[in-house]
Amino acid sequence: MARYLVLFLLFSAAWESVSARRAPSCRDVAQMISPCMAYLEGRAMVPYGPCCGGMAALNRTALTGPDRATVCGCLKGIAPRLPLINLTRAADLPRACGVSLNVIISPSDDCNR
């Protein structure tokens, strides 16, 4: 009986952590990419540690299609407010960090696909 109780508790805890996960907010997305500004604006030749750490964190939060659509929408909303961003560098940023983001960083991307 105790073994079943332990299994039930483990399953319940795992289910709660899965159901409690949410898509990142635009504020979260902005915080994750903010260390990348020097690279995106051409002031750094390569993205450095905190930038790539932010990209990896962004990748871990954009797991589902709706999550990726949310992140895409946030990036599209942020981009016009940052006129110094080099769009080629923005599109290349995940690859430069060795991250497969599954979200195209481009103001012209269709976030619904």
Contacts in CASP RR format, 6 or more apart in sequence:
PFRMAT RR
TARGET T0000
AUTHOR 0000-0000-0000
METHOD contacts of the structure
MODEL  1
MARYLVLFLLFSAAWESVSARRAPSCRDVAQMISPCMAYLEGRAMVPYGP
CCGGMAALNRTALTGPDRATVCGCLKGIAPRLPLINLTRAADLPRACGVS
LNVIISPSDDCNR
21 63 0 8 1.000
23 61 0 8 1.000
23 62 0 8 1.000
23 64 0 8 1.000
23 66 0 8 1.000
23 67 0 8 1.000
23 70 0 8 1.000
23 71 0 8 1.000
24 32 0 8 1.000
24 58 0 8 1.000
24 61 0 8 1.000
24 62 0 8 1.000
24 67 0 8 1.000
24 70 0 8 1.000
24 71 0 8 1.000
24 74 0 8 1.000
25 74 0 8 1.000
26 73 0 8 1.000
26 74 0 8 1.000
26 77 0 8 1.000
26 78 0 8 1.000
28 61 0 8 1.000
29 58 0 8 1.000
29 71 0 8 1.000
29 74 0 8 1.000
29 75 0 8 1.000
29 78 0 8 1.000
30 74 0 8 1.000
30 78 0 8 1.000
32 54 0 8 1.000
32 55 0 8 1.000
32 57 0 8 1.000
32 58 0 8 1.000
32 61 0 8 1.000
33 40 0 8 1.000
33 51 0 8 1.000
33 54 0 8 1.000
33 55 0 8 1.000
33 58 0 8 1.000
33 75 0 8 1.000
33 78 0 8 1.000
35 48 0 8 1.000
35 49 0 8 1.000
35 50 0 8 1.000
35 51 0 8 1.000
35 53 0 8 1.000
35 54 0 8 1.000
36 47 0 8 1.000
36 51 0 8 1.000
36 54 0 8 1.000
36 55 0 8 1.000
36 93 0 8 1.000
37 43 0 8 1.000
37 82 0 8 1.000
38 44 0 8 1.000
38 48 0 8 1.000
38 51 0 8 1.000
39 45 0 8 1.000
39 46 0 8 1.000
39 47 0 8 1.000
39 48 0 8 1.000
39 51 0 8 1.000
39 89 0 8 1.000
39 93 0 8 1.000
39 96 0 8 1.000
40 82 0 8 1.000
40 84 0 8 1.000
40 85 0 8 1.000
40 86 0 8 1.000
40 89 0 8 1.000
40 90 0 8 1.000
40 93 0 8 1.000
41 84 0 8 1.000
41 85 0 8 1.000
41 86 0 8 1.000
42 86 0 8 1.000
42 89 0 8 1.000
46 96 0 8 1.000
47 55 0 8 1.000
47 93 0 8 1.000
47 96 0 8 1.000
47 97 0 8 1.000
51 93 0 8 1.000
51 97 0 8 1.000
52 96 0 8 1.000
52 97 0 8 1.000
52 98 0 8 1.000
52 99 0 8 1.000
53 97 0 8 1.000
55 93 0 8 1.000
55 94 0 8 1.000
55 97 0 8 1.000
55 98 0 8 1.000
55 99 0 8 1.000
55 101 0 8 1.000
56 97 0 8 1.000
56 99 0 8 1.000
58 71 0 8 1.000
58 99 0 8 1.000
58 101 0 8 1.000
58 103 0 8 1.000
59 94 0 8 1.000
59 99 0 8 1.000
59 100 0 8 1.000
59 101 0 8 1.000
59 102 0 8 1.000
61 67 0 8 1.000
61 71 0 8 1.000
62 68 0 8 1.000
62 70 0 8 1.000
62 71 0 8 1.000
62 101 0 8 1.000
62 102 0 8 1.000
62 103 0 8 1.000
68 102 0 8 1.000
68 103 0 8 1.000
69 111 0 8 1.000
69 112 0 8 1.000
71 103 0 8 1.000
72 103 0 8 1.000
72 104 0 8 1.000
72 109 0 8 1.000
72 111 0 8 1.000
73 111 0 8 1.000
75 103 0 8 1.000
75 105 0 8 1.000
76 107 0 8 1.000
76 109 0 8 1.000
76 111 0 8 1.000
77 107 0 8 1.000
79 85 0 8 1.000
79 90 0 8 1.000
79 107 0 8 1.000
80 107 0 8 1.000
87 106 0 8 1.000
87 107 0 8 1.000
89 96 0 8 1.000
90 105 0 8 1.000
90 106 0 8 1.000
91 104 0 8 1.000
91 105 0 8 1.000
91 106 0 8 1.000
93 105 0 8 1.000
94 100 0 8 1.000
94 101 0 8 1.000
94 103 0 8 1.000
94 105 0 8 1.000
103 109 0 8 1.000
END
